């Protein structure tokens, strides 16, 4: 009969080892940081750098967080609003409370209609949620012959970066206007273009 090695370990037999006494010592006197101890005057070869995988960046069409309304991607807008009118190039959303014209897949013309009237100051406050957060107010004017139109001119670097220069008709790149239609002291709609 052939003998196979056992899978059971052999018992450990204690040996006579004298006990060790550890005496308390003073704190180490060498306070040099460990890395400094390793420093030498001799150059030490290192390995050659290797290529590190770079994580992919966001696609250029990614939605900047500061865009809601003017400049917003169509896909992003439609995630939160229901299409109610499809008559290209004008699209209505949420029972036509919003009328939108897209330019290169982004909102380039934005109208907000209300069932109630607001003061001009309240309408201005409401419009702020639909313009880029980096918008810089430039001036207010009314076109000659149209005193009921109050126009606020703005500049946005974000819009300048999002749209081609030819998208800015009668203005410099990045400029846009908010038009308030004021009749009898109240505003029921505004347009952002």
Wavefront OBJ file of the C-alpha trace (Angstrom):
o trace
v 0.000 0.000 0.000
v 1.325 3.396 -1.000
v 1.358 6.196 1.592
v 0.094 9.634 0.528
v 1.008 12.832 2.302
v -1.503 13.892 4.899
v -3.450 17.108 4.514
v -3.641 17.423 8.267
v -0.881 19.692 9.589
v 1.572 18.341 12.104
v 1.028 19.705 15.624
v 3.381 22.469 16.711
v 5.525 21.476 19.624
v 6.404 24.364 21.950
v 10.076 25.011 22.515
v 11.722 26.600 25.471
v 12.252 30.243 24.555
v 13.214 32.545 27.369
v 10.794 35.452 27.869
v 11.902 38.791 26.450
v 11.585 41.897 28.531
v 10.882 45.093 26.644
v 12.152 48.115 28.469
v 10.632 51.553 27.988
v 12.973 53.874 26.122
v 13.054 57.579 25.457
v 11.485 58.994 22.312
v 13.650 58.675 19.220
v 16.151 61.461 18.815
v 16.158 61.362 15.016
v 13.352 63.726 13.961
v 14.249 63.760 10.283
v 11.233 62.812 8.161
v 11.524 59.345 6.616
v 11.688 60.672 3.035
v 14.673 62.847 3.892
v 16.521 59.818 5.207
v 16.261 58.245 1.766
v 17.726 61.252 -0.048
v 21.223 60.774 -1.402
v 23.649 62.722 -3.531
v 23.608 59.940 -6.088
v 21.015 59.932 -8.831
v 18.702 56.975 -8.590
v 17.213 55.751 -11.864
v 13.439 55.799 -12.095
v 11.157 54.020 -14.472
v 10.145 55.761 -17.674
v 6.757 57.470 -17.535
v 3.972 55.512 -19.116
v 0.861 56.797 -20.843
v -2.042 57.201 -18.488
v -5.539 56.755 -19.783
v -7.359 60.078 -19.819
v -11.046 59.875 -18.974
v -13.255 61.088 -21.801
v -14.408 64.680 -21.568
v -18.023 65.699 -21.900
v -19.199 65.923 -25.482
v -19.296 69.478 -26.803
v -23.073 69.374 -26.819
v -23.240 68.769 -23.072
v -25.581 71.147 -21.312
v -23.877 73.810 -19.216
v -25.498 73.981 -15.807
v -26.083 77.709 -16.172
v -28.412 77.371 -19.184
v -32.182 77.196 -18.760
v -34.252 78.724 -21.522
v -32.257 80.726 -24.058
v -29.369 78.550 -25.299
v -30.708 75.340 -23.739
v -30.493 72.098 -25.714
v -33.800 70.945 -27.181
v -33.456 67.475 -25.629
v -32.916 69.006 -22.208
v -35.897 71.370 -22.575
v -38.202 68.566 -23.743
v -37.383 66.419 -20.715
v -39.284 68.940 -18.577
v -41.913 70.314 -20.994
v -44.711 68.795 -23.097
v -44.893 69.568 -26.814
v -48.307 71.038 -27.688
v -47.653 72.677 -31.082
v -45.340 71.393 -33.814
v -45.319 73.853 -36.702
v -41.638 74.024 -37.588
v -39.879 76.394 -36.957
v -42.199 77.394 -34.066
v -42.844 74.869 -31.307
v -45.327 75.304 -28.463
v -44.918 73.663 -25.067
v -47.135 73.228 -22.023
v -50.400 74.272 -23.734
v -48.481 76.933 -25.659
v -47.362 78.790 -22.531
v -43.909 78.626 -24.139
v -43.230 79.285 -27.828
v -39.774 78.199 -28.951
v -37.663 78.470 -32.105
v -34.530 76.321 -32.192
v -31.211 77.207 -33.754
v -28.646 74.424 -34.159
v -30.517 72.261 -31.640
v -30.666 74.987 -28.971
v -33.321 77.489 -27.960
v -32.625 80.615 -29.994
v -36.009 82.356 -29.569
v -38.102 82.042 -26.442
v -41.566 83.458 -25.702
v -43.345 83.112 -22.391
v -47.097 83.785 -22.342
v -49.102 84.033 -19.125
v -52.812 83.736 -18.339
v -52.392 86.583 -15.872
v -50.838 90.020 -15.967
v -47.723 91.139 -14.115
v -46.080 94.426 -13.360
v -42.977 95.169 -15.418
v -40.769 94.518 -12.373
v -42.426 91.141 -11.728
v -42.108 90.174 -15.412
v -38.417 91.106 -15.302
v -37.945 88.896 -12.256
v -39.742 86.007 -13.994
v -37.613 86.360 -17.143
v -34.379 85.918 -15.179
v -34.977 82.176 -14.843
v -34.826 81.799 -18.645
v -31.565 83.634 -19.380
v -27.996 82.387 -18.780
v -26.664 82.965 -15.276
v -23.659 84.880 -16.634
v -25.902 87.484 -18.306
v -24.716 91.061 -17.908
v -27.355 93.794 -18.183
v -26.317 96.543 -20.638
v -29.288 98.901 -21.126
v -33.060 99.389 -21.431
v -34.763 101.095 -24.374
v -38.019 101.269 -26.341
v -37.871 101.149 -30.151
v -38.995 104.431 -31.783
v -42.751 104.366 -32.338
v -43.316 101.387 -29.994
v -43.531 102.747 -26.434
v -45.378 99.599 -25.313
v -42.226 97.542 -25.938
v -39.644 97.644 -23.155
v -36.354 96.093 -24.291
v -33.562 95.005 -21.938
v -30.227 94.364 -23.677
v -27.848 91.781 -22.176
v -24.496 90.175 -22.950
v -23.600 86.535 -22.185
v -20.212 84.927 -22.774
v -21.894 81.536 -22.515
v -24.231 82.328 -25.425
v -21.310 83.690 -27.420
v -19.573 80.342 -26.915
v -22.692 78.261 -27.706
v -23.814 79.980 -30.927
v -22.054 80.933 -34.142
v -21.541 84.672 -34.706
v -24.219 84.783 -37.440
v -26.857 83.823 -34.851
v -26.615 87.306 -33.336
v -28.641 89.433 -35.745
v -28.255 93.205 -35.331
v -26.009 92.763 -32.312
v -22.583 91.674 -31.216
v -21.867 88.000 -30.497
v -23.242 87.091 -27.081
v -25.813 89.896 -26.993
v -29.511 89.163 -26.609
v -32.654 91.056 -25.695
v -35.685 90.507 -23.507
v -38.777 92.273 -24.869
v -41.659 92.995 -22.497
v -45.046 93.805 -24.033
v -46.561 96.342 -21.630
v -50.162 97.488 -22.154
v -52.026 99.585 -19.589
v -49.195 99.109 -17.088
v -49.205 95.304 -17.154
v -47.141 92.632 -18.913
v -48.649 89.318 -20.019
v -45.740 88.021 -22.114
v -42.069 88.461 -22.839
v -39.755 87.342 -25.614
v -36.071 86.475 -25.287
v -34.014 86.495 -28.488
l 1 2 3 4 5 6 7 8 9 10 11 12 13 14 15 16 17 18 19 20 21 22 23 24 25 26 27 28 29 30 31 32 33 34 35 36 37 38 39 40 41 42 43 44 45 46 47 48 49 50 51 52 53 54 55 56 57 58 59 60 61 62 63 64 65 66 67 68 69 70 71 72 73 74 75 76 77 78 79 80 81 82 83 84 85 86 87 88 89 90 91 92 93 94 95 96 97 98 99 100 101 102 103 104 105 106 107 108 109 110 111 112 113 114 115 116 117 118 119 120 121 122 123 124 125 126 127 128 129 130 131 132 133 134 135 136 137 138 139 140 141 142 143 144 145 146 147 148 149 150 151 152 153 154 155 156 157 158 159 160 161 162 163 164 165 166 167 168 169 170 171 172 173 174 175 176 177 178 179 180 181 182 183 184 185 186 187 188 189 190 191 192 193
